Amino acid sequence: GQILIIDHGQGWTTLITGLHRVTAQVGDMVRQGDPVGITGAERPNITVELRRNGRPVDIVPLVGLG
């Protein structure tokens, strides 16, 4: 699958893996809700990972579930 990396600035990035096709292009500005890719029909699973300075961040404390 394809991998999309969204740079939020100040060291924050989001990795989206498992995409069949990425529709966003390098340099595109994306907003919440904008489509950025398409999953495959056979494996429609994606993984989303938030990172700070290249290291994975546990999002549970950020969304108040912990």
Secondary structure as the mmCIF struct_conf table of DSSP 4:
data_model
#
loop_
_struct_conf.conf_type_id
_struct_conf.id
_struct_conf.beg_label_comp_id
_struct_conf.beg_label_asym_id
_struct_conf.beg_label_seq_id
_struct_conf.end_label_comp_id
_struct_conf.end_label_asym_id
_struct_conf.end_label_seq_id
STRN STRN1 GLN A 2 GLY A 9
TURN_TY1_P TURN_TY1_P1 GLN A 10 GLY A 11
STRN STRN2 TRP A 12 LEU A 19
BEND BEND1 HIS A 20 HIS A 20
STRN STRN3 ARG A 21 VAL A 22
TURN_TY1_P TURN_TY1_P2 VAL A 26 GLY A 27
TURN_TY1_P TURN_TY1_P3 GLN A 32 GLY A 33
STRN STRN4 GLY A 37 ILE A 38
BEND BEND2 ALA A 41 GLU A 42
STRN STRN5 THR A 47 ARG A 52
TURN_TY1_P TURN_TY1_P4 ASN A 53 GLY A 54
STRN STRN6 ARG A 55 PRO A 56
HELX_RH_AL_P HELX_RH_AL_P1 VAL A 60 VAL A 63
TURN_TY1_P TURN_TY1_P5 GLY A 64 GLY A 64
#
